[in-house]
Amino acid sequence: MIPGALSARILPMDFLRMVLPYTQIVLASLLIAGVLLQQSGANAGGALGASDNFSSGFHTRRGFERTLFLATGLIALLFIASTLVALIV
């Protein structure tokens, strides 16, 4: 074995420390985009306490809206997991 070969090799923890910040930046950007793309059920009256027959906030998500909602939740979980890994590493 060459004496300097061990120091030139990237160990898995070093690789994780190197890649994790970039992964968190990408996940944070996707999470922000997912939250901003979701349709808001409240209008100006709903923000002030008024209601539209109690139906403004309760609707069934279908199609792309449901997919976006589930993807945003998955990205949030991945971001939380990457943050916990960053604390451990």
PyMOL Python script that loads the backbone (N, CA, C, O; Angstrom):
from pymol import cmd

cmd.read_pdbstr("""\
ATOM      1  N   MET A   1       0.836  -1.182   0.000  1.00  0.00           N
ATOM      2  CA  MET A   1       0.000   0.000   0.000  1.00  0.00           C
ATOM      3  C   MET A   1       0.878   1.242   0.000  1.00  0.00           C
ATOM      4  O   MET A   1       1.880   1.303   0.713  1.00  0.00           O
ATOM      5  N   ILE A   2       0.511   2.204  -0.779  1.00  0.00           N
ATOM      6  CA  ILE A   2       1.259   3.449  -0.887  1.00  0.00           C
ATOM      7  C   ILE A   2       0.969   4.293   0.355  1.00  0.00           C
ATOM      8  O   ILE A   2      -0.189   4.392   0.761  1.00  0.00           O
ATOM      9  N   PRO A   3       1.987   4.903   0.970  1.00  0.00           N
ATOM     10  CA  PRO A   3       1.777   5.622   2.230  1.00  0.00           C
ATOM     11  C   PRO A   3       0.725   6.725   2.163  1.00  0.00           C
ATOM     12  O   PRO A   3      -0.019   6.894   3.129  1.00  0.00           O
ATOM     13  N   GLY A   4       0.629   7.469   1.094  1.00  0.00           N
ATOM     14  CA  GLY A   4      -0.322   8.578   1.024  1.00  0.00           C
ATOM     15  C   GLY A   4      -1.660   8.194   0.413  1.00  0.00           C
ATOM     16  O   GLY A   4      -2.506   9.065   0.211  1.00  0.00           O
ATOM     17  N   ALA A   5      -1.879   6.914   0.112  1.00  0.00           N
ATOM     18  CA  ALA A   5      -3.096   6.496  -0.577  1.00  0.00           C
ATOM     19  C   ALA A   5      -4.333   6.633   0.294  1.00  0.00           C
ATOM     20  O   ALA A   5      -5.413   6.930  -0.216  1.00  0.00           O
ATOM     21  N   LEU A   6      -4.200   6.424   1.593  1.00  0.00           N
ATOM     22  CA  LEU A   6      -5.366   6.507   2.469  1.00  0.00           C
ATOM     23  C   LEU A   6      -5.879   7.928   2.584  1.00  0.00           C
ATOM     24  O   LEU A   6      -7.090   8.141   2.654  1.00  0.00           O
ATOM     25  N   SER A   7      -4.987   8.902   2.605  1.00  0.00           N
ATOM     26  CA  SER A   7      -5.420  10.287   2.735  1.00  0.00           C
ATOM     27  C   SER A   7      -6.045  10.809   1.441  1.00  0.00           C
ATOM     28  O   SER A   7      -6.840  11.748   1.485  1.00  0.00           O
ATOM     29  N   ALA A   8      -5.707  10.225   0.302  1.00  0.00           N
ATOM     30  CA  ALA A   8      -6.256  10.669  -0.976  1.00  0.00           C
ATOM     31  C   ALA A   8      -7.638  10.091  -1.238  1.00  0.00           C
ATOM     32  O   ALA A   8      -8.384  10.617  -2.064  1.00  0.00           O
ATOM     33  N   ARG A   9      -7.989   9.011  -0.540  1.00  0.00           N
ATOM     34  CA  ARG A   9      -9.277   8.368  -0.748  1.00  0.00           C
ATOM     35  C   ARG A   9     -10.360   9.110   0.036  1.00  0.00           C
ATOM     36  O   ARG A   9     -10.132   9.531   1.170  1.00  0.00           O
ATOM     37  N   ILE A  10     -11.521   9.265  -0.562  1.00  0.00           N
ATOM     38  CA  ILE A  10     -12.638   9.938   0.112  1.00  0.00           C
ATOM     39  C   ILE A  10     -13.445   8.892   0.860  1.00  0.00           C
ATOM     40  O   ILE A  10     -13.960   7.945   0.266  1.00  0.00           O
ATOM     41  N   LEU A  11     -13.547   9.070   2.155  1.00  0.00           N
ATOM     42  CA  LEU A  11     -14.314   8.153   2.987  1.00  0.00           C
ATOM     43  C   LEU A  11     -15.800   8.491   2.895  1.00  0.00           C
ATOM     44  O   LEU A  11     -16.144   9.623   2.558  1.00  0.00           O
ATOM     45  N   PRO A  12     -16.689   7.543   3.185  1.00  0.00           N
ATOM     46  CA  PRO A  12     -18.130   7.804   3.065  1.00  0.00           C
ATOM     47  C   PRO A  12     -18.612   8.987   3.905  1.00  0.00           C
ATOM     48  O   PRO A  12     -19.461   9.751   3.445  1.00  0.00           O
ATOM     49  N   MET A  13     -18.099   9.158   5.112  1.00  0.00           N
ATOM     50  CA  MET A  13     -18.534  10.291   5.945  1.00  0.00           C
ATOM     51  C   MET A  13     -18.058  11.614   5.367  1.00  0.00           C
ATOM     52  O   MET A  13     -18.771  12.615   5.435  1.00  0.00           O
ATOM     53  N   ASP A  14     -16.858  11.624   4.799  1.00  0.00           N
ATOM     54  CA  ASP A  14     -16.359  12.846   4.169  1.00  0.00           C
ATOM     55  C   ASP A  14     -17.206  13.198   2.951  1.00  0.00           C
ATOM     56  O   ASP A  14     -17.526  14.364   2.721  1.00  0.00           O
ATOM     57  N   PHE A  15     -17.559  12.191   2.184  1.00  0.00           N
ATOM     58  CA  PHE A  15     -18.417  12.409   1.018  1.00  0.00           C
ATOM     59  C   PHE A  15     -19.778  12.960   1.446  1.00  0.00           C
ATOM     60  O   PHE A  15     -20.323  13.859   0.806  1.00  0.00           O
ATOM     61  N   LEU A  16     -20.315  12.412   2.533  1.00  0.00           N
ATOM     62  CA  LEU A  16     -21.607  12.870   3.038  1.00  0.00           C
ATOM     63  C   LEU A  16     -21.521  14.321   3.511  1.00  0.00           C
ATOM     64  O   LEU A  16     -22.426  15.113   3.247  1.00  0.00           O
ATOM     65  N   ARG A  17     -20.451  14.669   4.200  1.00  0.00           N
ATOM     66  CA  ARG A  17     -20.265  16.050   4.641  1.00  0.00           C
ATOM     67  C   ARG A  17     -20.114  17.002   3.463  1.00  0.00           C
ATOM     68  O   ARG A  17     -20.485  18.173   3.549  1.00  0.00           O
ATOM     69  N   MET A  18     -19.571  16.496   2.367  1.00  0.00           N
ATOM     70  CA  MET A  18     -19.350  17.314   1.187  1.00  0.00           C
ATOM     71  C   MET A  18     -20.648  17.518   0.391  1.00  0.00           C
ATOM     72  O   MET A  18     -20.882  18.605  -0.137  1.00  0.00           O
ATOM     73  N   VAL A  19     -21.484  16.491   0.303  1.00  0.00           N
ATOM     74  CA  VAL A  19     -22.674  16.522  -0.547  1.00  0.00           C
ATOM     75  C   VAL A  19     -23.915  17.040   0.189  1.00  0.00           C
ATOM     76  O   VAL A  19     -24.802  17.620  -0.438  1.00  0.00           O
ATOM     77  N   LEU A  20     -23.986  16.842   1.487  1.00  0.00           N
ATOM     78  CA  LEU A  20     -25.195  17.150   2.248  1.00  0.00           C
ATOM     79  C   LEU A  20     -25.644  18.615   2.164  1.00  0.00           C
ATOM     80  O   LEU A  20     -26.844  18.851   2.021  1.00  0.00           O
ATOM     81  N   PRO A  21     -24.769  19.593   2.243  1.00  0.00           N
ATOM     82  CA  PRO A  21     -25.248  20.984   2.119  1.00  0.00           C
ATOM     83  C   PRO A  21     -25.918  21.271   0.778  1.00  0.00           C
ATOM     84  O   PRO A  21     -26.921  21.983   0.724  1.00  0.00           O
ATOM     85  N   TYR A  22     -25.370  20.723  -0.299  1.00  0.00           N
ATOM     86  CA  TYR A  22     -25.971  20.938  -1.618  1.00  0.00           C
ATOM     87  C   TYR A  22     -27.320  20.229  -1.721  1.00  0.00           C
ATOM     88  O   TYR A  22     -28.255  20.744  -2.334  1.00  0.00           O
ATOM     89  N   THR A  23     -27.410  19.057  -1.123  1.00  0.00           N
ATOM     90  CA  THR A  23     -28.677  18.329  -1.105  1.00  0.00           C
ATOM     91  C   THR A  23     -29.735  19.128  -0.345  1.00  0.00           C
ATOM     92  O   THR A  23     -30.889  19.193  -0.771  1.00  0.00           O
ATOM     93  N   GLN A  24     -29.351  19.726   0.762  1.00  0.00           N
ATOM     94  CA  GLN A  24     -30.304  20.516   1.544  1.00  0.00           C
ATOM     95  C   GLN A  24     -30.742  21.768   0.796  1.00  0.00           C
ATOM     96  O   GLN A  24     -31.897  22.179   0.907  1.00  0.00           O
ATOM     97  N   ILE A  25     -29.847  22.374   0.043  1.00  0.00           N
ATOM     98  CA  ILE A  25     -30.218  23.551  -0.745  1.00  0.00           C
ATOM     99  C   ILE A  25     -31.239  23.181  -1.810  1.00  0.00           C
ATOM    100  O   ILE A  25     -32.217  23.901  -2.014  1.00  0.00           O
ATOM    101  N   VAL A  26     -31.016  22.061  -2.488  1.00  0.00           N
ATOM    102  CA  VAL A  26     -31.948  21.612  -3.534  1.00  0.00           C
ATOM    103  C   VAL A  26     -33.298  21.258  -2.913  1.00  0.00           C
ATOM    104  O   VAL A  26     -34.343  21.644  -3.437  1.00  0.00           O
ATOM    105  N   LEU A  27     -33.281  20.517  -1.788  1.00  0.00           N
ATOM    106  CA  LEU A  27     -34.538  20.138  -1.135  1.00  0.00           C
ATOM    107  C   LEU A  27     -35.294  21.355  -0.623  1.00  0.00           C
ATOM    108  O   LEU A  27     -36.519  21.411  -0.729  1.00  0.00           O
ATOM    109  N   ALA A  28     -34.578  22.332  -0.067  1.00  0.00           N
ATOM    110  CA  ALA A  28     -35.230  23.553   0.421  1.00  0.00           C
ATOM    111  C   ALA A  28     -35.863  24.330  -0.725  1.00  0.00           C
ATOM    112  O   ALA A  28     -36.968  24.855  -0.585  1.00  0.00           O
ATOM    113  N   SER A  29     -35.172  24.407  -1.854  1.00  0.00           N
ATOM    114  CA  SER A  29     -35.723  25.103  -3.021  1.00  0.00           C
ATOM    115  C   SER A  29     -36.973  24.405  -3.544  1.00  0.00           C
ATOM    116  O   SER A  29     -37.964  25.059  -3.868  1.00  0.00           O
ATOM    117  N   LEU A  30     -36.928  23.080  -3.626  1.00  0.00           N
ATOM    118  CA  LEU A  30     -38.098  22.329  -4.079  1.00  0.00           C
ATOM    119  C   LEU A  30     -39.259  22.460  -3.099  1.00  0.00           C
ATOM    120  O   LEU A  30     -40.416  22.532  -3.512  1.00  0.00           O
ATOM    121  N   LEU A  31     -38.957  22.490  -1.812  1.00  0.00           N
ATOM    122  CA  LEU A  31     -40.000  22.634  -0.799  1.00  0.00           C
ATOM    123  C   LEU A  31     -40.665  24.000  -0.890  1.00  0.00           C
ATOM    124  O   LEU A  31     -41.888  24.100  -0.793  1.00  0.00           O
ATOM    125  N   ILE A  32     -39.880  25.046  -1.074  1.00  0.00           N
ATOM    126  CA  ILE A  32     -40.434  26.397  -1.228  1.00  0.00           C
ATOM    127  C   ILE A  32     -41.314  26.461  -2.467  1.00  0.00           C
ATOM    128  O   ILE A  32     -42.414  27.011  -2.421  1.00  0.00           O
ATOM    129  N   ALA A  33     -40.835  25.901  -3.576  1.00  0.00           N
ATOM    130  CA  ALA A  33     -41.622  25.912  -4.817  1.00  0.00           C
ATOM    131  C   ALA A  33     -42.912  25.118  -4.655  1.00  0.00           C
ATOM    132  O   ALA A  33     -43.964  25.539  -5.136  1.00  0.00           O
ATOM    133  N   GLY A  34     -42.839  23.979  -3.983  1.00  0.00           N
ATOM    134  CA  GLY A  34     -44.045  23.169  -3.776  1.00  0.00           C
ATOM    135  C   GLY A  34     -45.085  23.873  -2.924  1.00  0.00           C
ATOM    136  O   GLY A  34     -46.281  23.786  -3.203  1.00  0.00           O
ATOM    137  N   VAL A  35     -44.638  24.567  -1.890  1.00  0.00           N
ATOM    138  CA  VAL A  35     -45.574  25.290  -1.030  1.00  0.00           C
ATOM    139  C   VAL A  35     -46.190  26.467  -1.778  1.00  0.00           C
ATOM    140  O   VAL A  35     -47.388  26.722  -1.657  1.00  0.00           O
ATOM    141  N   LEU A  36     -45.384  27.179  -2.545  1.00  0.00           N
ATOM    142  CA  LEU A  36     -45.900  28.337  -3.272  1.00  0.00           C
ATOM    143  C   LEU A  36     -46.832  27.953  -4.417  1.00  0.00           C
ATOM    144  O   LEU A  36     -47.713  28.733  -4.780  1.00  0.00           O
ATOM    145  N   LEU A  37     -46.652  26.769  -4.989  1.00  0.00           N
ATOM    146  CA  LEU A  37     -47.508  26.340  -6.093  1.00  0.00           C
ATOM    147  C   LEU A  37     -48.869  25.824  -5.630  1.00  0.00           C
ATOM    148  O   LEU A  37     -49.801  25.732  -6.429  1.00  0.00           O
ATOM    149  N   GLN A  38     -48.988  25.491  -4.364  1.00  0.00           N
ATOM    150  CA  GLN A  38     -50.257  24.958  -3.894  1.00  0.00           C
ATOM    151  C   GLN A  38     -51.313  26.060  -3.852  1.00  0.00           C
ATOM    152  O   GLN A  38     -51.036  27.208  -3.506  1.00  0.00           O
ATOM    153  N   GLN A  39     -52.522  25.670  -4.213  1.00  0.00           N
ATOM    154  CA  GLN A  39     -53.631  26.610  -4.274  1.00  0.00           C
ATOM    155  C   GLN A  39     -54.073  26.975  -2.864  1.00  0.00           C
ATOM    156  O   GLN A  39     -54.235  26.110  -2.003  1.00  0.00           O
ATOM    157  N   SER A  40     -54.262  28.254  -2.650  1.00  0.00           N
ATOM    158  CA  SER A  40     -54.746  28.715  -1.350  1.00  0.00           C
ATOM    159  C   SER A  40     -56.269  28.756  -1.387  1.00  0.00           C
ATOM    160  O   SER A  40     -56.860  29.301  -2.319  1.00  0.00           O
ATOM    161  N   GLY A  41     -56.895  28.180  -0.377  1.00  0.00           N
ATOM    162  CA  GLY A  41     -58.345  28.162  -0.332  1.00  0.00           C
ATOM    163  C   GLY A  41     -58.940  29.397   0.304  1.00  0.00           C
ATOM    164  O   GLY A  41     -60.155  29.588   0.254  1.00  0.00           O
ATOM    165  N   ALA A  42     -58.122  30.238   0.897  1.00  0.00           N
ATOM    166  CA  ALA A  42     -58.637  31.411   1.599  1.00  0.00           C
ATOM    167  C   ALA A  42     -58.478  32.653   0.733  1.00  0.00           C
ATOM    168  O   ALA A  42     -57.467  32.832   0.054  1.00  0.00           O
ATOM    169  N   ASN A  43     -59.491  33.500   0.770  1.00  0.00           N
ATOM    170  CA  ASN A  43     -59.393  34.792   0.115  1.00  0.00           C
ATOM    171  C   ASN A  43     -59.215  35.858   1.194  1.00  0.00           C
ATOM    172  O   ASN A  43     -58.979  35.519   2.354  1.00  0.00           O
ATOM    173  N   ALA A  44     -59.321  37.108   0.845  1.00  0.00           N
ATOM    174  CA  ALA A  44     -59.098  38.182   1.817  1.00  0.00           C
ATOM    175  C   ALA A  44     -60.121  38.123   2.946  1.00  0.00           C
ATOM    176  O   ALA A  44     -59.786  38.402   4.097  1.00  0.00           O
ATOM    177  N   GLY A  45     -61.359  37.764   2.633  1.00  0.00           N
ATOM    178  CA  GLY A  45     -62.384  37.659   3.673  1.00  0.00           C
ATOM    179  C   GLY A  45     -62.103  36.510   4.632  1.00  0.00           C
ATOM    180  O   GLY A  45     -62.367  36.618   5.829  1.00  0.00           O
ATOM    181  N   GLY A  46     -61.570  35.416   4.111  1.00  0.00           N
ATOM    182  CA  GLY A  46     -61.238  34.272   4.957  1.00  0.00           C
ATOM    183  C   GLY A  46     -60.101  34.574   5.912  1.00  0.00           C
ATOM    184  O   GLY A  46     -60.045  34.030   7.015  1.00  0.00           O
ATOM    185  N   ALA A  47     -59.201  35.437   5.491  1.00  0.00           N
ATOM    186  CA  ALA A  47     -58.087  35.810   6.351  1.00  0.00           C
ATOM    187  C   ALA A  47     -58.550  36.675   7.513  1.00  0.00           C
ATOM    188  O   ALA A  47     -57.915  36.698   8.568  1.00  0.00           O
ATOM    189  N   LEU A  48     -59.650  37.382   7.322  1.00  0.00           N
ATOM    190  CA  LEU A  48     -60.160  38.276   8.367  1.00  0.00           C
ATOM    191  C   LEU A  48     -61.243  37.633   9.218  1.00  0.00           C
ATOM    192  O   LEU A  48     -61.788  38.282  10.110  1.00  0.00           O
ATOM    193  N   GLY A  49     -61.559  36.395   8.965  1.00  0.00           N
ATOM    194  CA  GLY A  49     -62.522  35.701   9.798  1.00  0.00           C
ATOM    195  C   GLY A  49     -63.874  35.452   9.151  1.00  0.00           C
ATOM    196  O   GLY A  49     -64.705  34.750   9.727  1.00  0.00           O
ATOM    197  N   ALA A  50     -64.116  36.005   7.975  1.00  0.00           N
ATOM    198  CA  ALA A  50     -65.388  35.778   7.297  1.00  0.00           C
ATOM    199  C   ALA A  50     -65.374  34.389   6.659  1.00  0.00           C
ATOM    200  O   ALA A  50     -64.308  33.808   6.452  1.00  0.00           O
ATOM    201  N   SER A  51     -66.555  33.861   6.351  1.00  0.00           N
ATOM    202  CA  SER A  51     -66.606  32.540   5.736  1.00  0.00           C
ATOM    203  C   SER A  51     -67.499  32.548   4.513  1.00  0.00           C
ATOM    204  O   SER A  51     -68.446  33.330   4.425  1.00  0.00           O
ATOM    205  N   ASP A  52     -67.193  31.682   3.580  1.00  0.00           N
ATOM    206  CA  ASP A  52     -68.018  31.480   2.387  1.00  0.00           C
ATOM    207  C   ASP A  52     -68.779  30.171   2.540  1.00  0.00           C
ATOM    208  O   ASP A  52     -68.401  29.165   1.940  1.00  0.00           O
ATOM    209  N   ASN A  53     -69.825  30.169   3.319  1.00  0.00           N
ATOM    210  CA  ASN A  53     -70.656  28.989   3.537  1.00  0.00           C
ATOM    211  C   ASN A  53     -69.859  27.789   4.030  1.00  0.00           C
ATOM    212  O   ASN A  53     -70.210  26.650   3.723  1.00  0.00           O
ATOM    213  N   PHE A  54     -68.826  28.016   4.765  1.00  0.00           N
ATOM    214  CA  PHE A  54     -67.999  26.979   5.366  1.00  0.00           C
ATOM    215  C   PHE A  54     -67.345  26.051   4.351  1.00  0.00           C
ATOM    216  O   PHE A  54     -66.918  24.957   4.720  1.00  0.00           O
ATOM    217  N   SER A  55     -67.253  26.445   3.096  1.00  0.00           N
ATOM    218  CA  SER A  55     -66.694  25.536   2.097  1.00  0.00           C
ATOM    219  C   SER A  55     -65.372  26.013   1.524  1.00  0.00           C
ATOM    220  O   SER A  55     -64.817  25.346   0.650  1.00  0.00           O
ATOM    221  N   SER A  56     -64.849  27.133   1.977  1.00  0.00           N
ATOM    222  CA  SER A  56     -63.652  27.674   1.348  1.00  0.00           C
ATOM    223  C   SER A  56     -62.406  26.849   1.649  1.00  0.00           C
ATOM    224  O   SER A  56     -61.516  26.772   0.802  1.00  0.00           O
ATOM    225  N   GLY A  57     -62.313  26.238   2.809  1.00  0.00           N
ATOM    226  CA  GLY A  57     -61.106  25.510   3.157  1.00  0.00           C
ATOM    227  C   GLY A  57     -61.229  24.005   3.053  1.00  0.00           C
ATOM    228  O   GLY A  57     -60.244  23.294   3.255  1.00  0.00           O
ATOM    229  N   PHE A  58     -62.406  23.502   2.745  1.00  0.00           N
ATOM    230  CA  PHE A  58     -62.614  22.056   2.722  1.00  0.00           C
ATOM    231  C   PHE A  58     -62.967  21.612   1.315  1.00  0.00           C
ATOM    232  O   PHE A  58     -64.083  21.830   0.843  1.00  0.00           O
ATOM    233  N   HIS A  59     -62.012  20.989   0.653  1.00  0.00           N
ATOM    234  CA  HIS A  59     -62.272  20.423  -0.665  1.00  0.00           C
ATOM    235  C   HIS A  59     -61.358  19.220  -0.860  1.00  0.00           C
ATOM    236  O   HIS A  59     -60.333  19.086  -0.192  1.00  0.00           O
ATOM    237  N   THR A  60     -61.739  18.367  -1.767  1.00  0.00           N
ATOM    238  CA  THR A  60     -60.962  17.160  -2.045  1.00  0.00           C
ATOM    239  C   THR A  60     -59.911  17.482  -3.091  1.00  0.00           C
ATOM    240  O   THR A  60     -60.215  18.060  -4.134  1.00  0.00           O
ATOM    241  N   ARG A  61     -58.676  17.106  -2.807  1.00  0.00           N
ATOM    242  CA  ARG A  61     -57.608  17.313  -3.776  1.00  0.00           C
ATOM    243  C   ARG A  61     -57.687  16.211  -4.829  1.00  0.00           C
ATOM    244  O   ARG A  61     -57.852  15.034  -4.509  1.00  0.00           O
ATOM    245  N   ARG A  62     -57.565  16.618  -6.089  1.00  0.00           N
ATOM    246  CA  ARG A  62     -57.618  15.655  -7.187  1.00  0.00           C
ATOM    247  C   ARG A  62     -56.559  16.004  -8.207  1.00  0.00           C
ATOM    248  O   ARG A  62     -56.170  17.164  -8.343  1.00  0.00           O
ATOM    249  N   GLY A  63     -56.099  15.008  -8.916  1.00  0.00           N
ATOM    250  CA  GLY A  63     -55.183  15.213 -10.036  1.00  0.00           C
ATOM    251  C   GLY A  63     -53.850  15.798  -9.619  1.00  0.00           C
ATOM    252  O   GLY A  63     -53.203  15.319  -8.687  1.00  0.00           O
ATOM    253  N   PHE A  64     -53.451  16.854 -10.335  1.00  0.00           N
ATOM    254  CA  PHE A  64     -52.148  17.468 -10.100  1.00  0.00           C
ATOM    255  C   PHE A  64     -52.053  18.076  -8.705  1.00  0.00           C
ATOM    256  O   PHE A  64     -50.989  18.051  -8.087  1.00  0.00           O
ATOM    257  N   GLU A  65     -53.156  18.618  -8.210  1.00  0.00           N
ATOM    258  CA  GLU A  65     -53.143  19.222  -6.876  1.00  0.00           C
ATOM    259  C   GLU A  65     -52.812  18.185  -5.805  1.00  0.00           C
ATOM    260  O   GLU A  65     -52.064  18.480  -4.872  1.00  0.00           O
ATOM    261  N   ARG A  66     -53.350  16.995  -5.926  1.00  0.00           N
ATOM    262  CA  ARG A  66     -53.065  15.916  -4.968  1.00  0.00           C
ATOM    263  C   ARG A  66     -51.618  15.451  -5.102  1.00  0.00           C
ATOM    264  O   ARG A  66     -50.938  15.220  -4.102  1.00  0.00           O
ATOM    265  N   THR A  67     -51.152  15.316  -6.347  1.00  0.00           N
ATOM    266  CA  THR A  67     -49.771  14.904  -6.587  1.00  0.00           C
ATOM    267  C   THR A  67     -48.792  15.925  -6.014  1.00  0.00           C
ATOM    268  O   THR A  67     -47.796  15.556  -5.391  1.00  0.00           O
ATOM    269  N   LEU A  68     -49.077  17.201  -6.225  1.00  0.00           N
ATOM    270  CA  LEU A  68     -48.223  18.258  -5.693  1.00  0.00           C
ATOM    271  C   LEU A  68     -48.228  18.258  -4.166  1.00  0.00           C
ATOM    272  O   LEU A  68     -47.187  18.458  -3.539  1.00  0.00           O
ATOM    273  N   PHE A  69     -49.396  18.035  -3.570  1.00  0.00           N
ATOM    274  CA  PHE A  69     -49.512  17.975  -2.109  1.00  0.00           C
ATOM    275  C   PHE A  69     -48.686  16.825  -1.539  1.00  0.00           C
ATOM    276  O   PHE A  69     -47.957  17.008  -0.564  1.00  0.00           O
ATOM    277  N   LEU A  70     -48.797  15.639  -2.143  1.00  0.00           N
ATOM    278  CA  LEU A  70     -48.038  14.482  -1.672  1.00  0.00           C
ATOM    279  C   LEU A  70     -46.533  14.652  -1.895  1.00  0.00           C
ATOM    280  O   LEU A  70     -45.724  14.275  -1.048  1.00  0.00           O
ATOM    281  N   ALA A  71     -46.172  15.223  -3.042  1.00  0.00           N
ATOM    282  CA  ALA A  71     -44.753  15.448  -3.331  1.00  0.00           C
ATOM    283  C   ALA A  71     -44.153  16.461  -2.356  1.00  0.00           C
ATOM    284  O   ALA A  71     -43.011  16.301  -1.926  1.00  0.00           O
ATOM    285  N   THR A  72     -44.907  17.493  -2.007  1.00  0.00           N
ATOM    286  CA  THR A  72     -44.429  18.490  -1.053  1.00  0.00           C
ATOM    287  C   THR A  72     -44.218  17.857   0.318  1.00  0.00           C
ATOM    288  O   THR A  72     -43.242  18.167   1.001  1.00  0.00           O
ATOM    289  N   GLY A  73     -45.118  16.983   0.718  1.00  0.00           N
ATOM    290  CA  GLY A  73     -44.957  16.284   1.990  1.00  0.00           C
ATOM    291  C   GLY A  73     -43.737  15.379   1.985  1.00  0.00           C
ATOM    292  O   GLY A  73     -43.005  15.316   2.973  1.00  0.00           O
ATOM    293  N   LEU A  74     -43.511  14.679   0.882  1.00  0.00           N
ATOM    294  CA  LEU A  74     -42.344  13.805   0.758  1.00  0.00           C
ATOM    295  C   LEU A  74     -41.052  14.614   0.793  1.00  0.00           C
ATOM    296  O   LEU A  74     -40.089  14.220   1.451  1.00  0.00           O
ATOM    297  N   ILE A  75     -41.027  15.739   0.090  1.00  0.00           N
ATOM    298  CA  ILE A  75     -39.845  16.592   0.100  1.00  0.00           C
ATOM    299  C   ILE A  75     -39.590  17.147   1.494  1.00  0.00           C
ATOM    300  O   ILE A  75     -38.439  17.269   1.912  1.00  0.00           O
ATOM    301  N   ALA A  76     -40.652  17.483   2.216  1.00  0.00           N
ATOM    302  CA  ALA A  76     -40.500  17.966   3.593  1.00  0.00           C
ATOM    303  C   ALA A  76     -39.889  16.888   4.483  1.00  0.00           C
ATOM    304  O   ALA A  76     -39.011  17.176   5.296  1.00  0.00           O
ATOM    305  N   LEU A  77     -40.348  15.654   4.331  1.00  0.00           N
ATOM    306  CA  LEU A  77     -39.774  14.553   5.117  1.00  0.00           C
ATOM    307  C   LEU A  77     -38.304  14.315   4.766  1.00  0.00           C
ATOM    308  O   LEU A  77     -37.488  14.069   5.654  1.00  0.00           O
ATOM    309  N   LEU A  78     -37.967  14.386   3.484  1.00  0.00           N
ATOM    310  CA  LEU A  78     -36.575  14.214   3.067  1.00  0.00           C
ATOM    311  C   LEU A  78     -35.697  15.343   3.605  1.00  0.00           C
ATOM    312  O   LEU A  78     -34.550  15.111   3.989  1.00  0.00           O
ATOM    313  N   PHE A  79     -36.233  16.560   3.631  1.00  0.00           N
ATOM    314  CA  PHE A  79     -35.481  17.691   4.167  1.00  0.00           C
ATOM    315  C   PHE A  79     -35.241  17.520   5.667  1.00  0.00           C
ATOM    316  O   PHE A  79     -34.146  17.794   6.157  1.00  0.00           O
ATOM    317  N   ILE A  80     -36.260  17.071   6.391  1.00  0.00           N
ATOM    318  CA  ILE A  80     -36.103  16.823   7.831  1.00  0.00           C
ATOM    319  C   ILE A  80     -35.076  15.725   8.070  1.00  0.00           C
ATOM    320  O   ILE A  80     -34.242  15.839   8.968  1.00  0.00           O
ATOM    321  N   ALA A  81     -35.132  14.662   7.273  1.00  0.00           N
ATOM    322  CA  ALA A  81     -34.167  13.563   7.421  1.00  0.00           C
ATOM    323  C   ALA A  81     -32.752  14.038   7.130  1.00  0.00           C
ATOM    324  O   ALA A  81     -31.817  13.663   7.838  1.00  0.00           O
ATOM    325  N   SER A  82     -32.582  14.861   6.097  1.00  0.00           N
ATOM    326  CA  SER A  82     -31.240  15.351   5.773  1.00  0.00           C
ATOM    327  C   SER A  82     -30.718  16.287   6.854  1.00  0.00           C
ATOM    328  O   SER A  82     -29.515  16.332   7.107  1.00  0.00           O
ATOM    329  N   THR A  83     -31.607  17.027   7.488  1.00  0.00           N
ATOM    330  CA  THR A  83     -31.195  17.904   8.581  1.00  0.00           C
ATOM    331  C   THR A  83     -30.755  17.090   9.792  1.00  0.00           C
ATOM    332  O   THR A  83     -29.772  17.434  10.448  1.00  0.00           O
ATOM    333  N   LEU A  84     -31.474  16.016  10.089  1.00  0.00           N
ATOM    334  CA  LEU A  84     -31.086  15.160  11.201  1.00  0.00           C
ATOM    335  C   LEU A  84     -29.755  14.461  10.921  1.00  0.00           C
ATOM    336  O   LEU A  84     -28.935  14.302  11.826  1.00  0.00           O
ATOM    337  N   VAL A  85     -29.538  14.044   9.674  1.00  0.00           N
ATOM    338  CA  VAL A  85     -28.259  13.431   9.308  1.00  0.00           C
ATOM    339  C   VAL A  85     -27.132  14.449   9.448  1.00  0.00           C
ATOM    340  O   VAL A  85     -26.037  14.103   9.891  1.00  0.00           O
ATOM    341  N   ALA A  86     -27.392  15.704   9.073  1.00  0.00           N
ATOM    342  CA  ALA A  86     -26.376  16.750   9.208  1.00  0.00           C
ATOM    343  C   ALA A  86     -26.024  16.992  10.674  1.00  0.00           C
ATOM    344  O   ALA A  86     -24.876  17.304  10.992  1.00  0.00           O
ATOM    345  N   LEU A  87     -26.992  16.852  11.559  1.00  0.00           N
ATOM    346  CA  LEU A  87     -26.706  17.006  12.992  1.00  0.00           C
ATOM    347  C   LEU A  87     -25.837  15.876  13.515  1.00  0.00           C
ATOM    348  O   LEU A  87     -24.965  16.096  14.356  1.00  0.00           O
ATOM    349  N   ILE A  88     -26.072  14.675  13.023  1.00  0.00           N
ATOM    350  CA  ILE A  88     -25.321  13.515  13.476  1.00  0.00           C
ATOM    351  C   ILE A  88     -23.901  13.522  12.928  1.00  0.00           C
ATOM    352  O   ILE A  88     -22.945  13.212  13.638  1.00  0.00           O
ATOM    353  N   VAL A  89     -23.780  13.881  11.649  1.00  0.00           N
ATOM    354  CA  VAL A  89     -22.477  13.883  10.986  1.00  0.00           C
ATOM    355  C   VAL A  89     -21.749  15.116  11.428  1.00  0.00           C
ATOM    356  O   VAL A  89     -20.616  15.349  11.004  1.00  0.00           O
TER     357      VAL A  89
END
""", "prot")
cmd.dss("prot")
cmd.show_as("cartoon", "prot")
cmd.util.cbc("prot")
cmd.orient("prot")
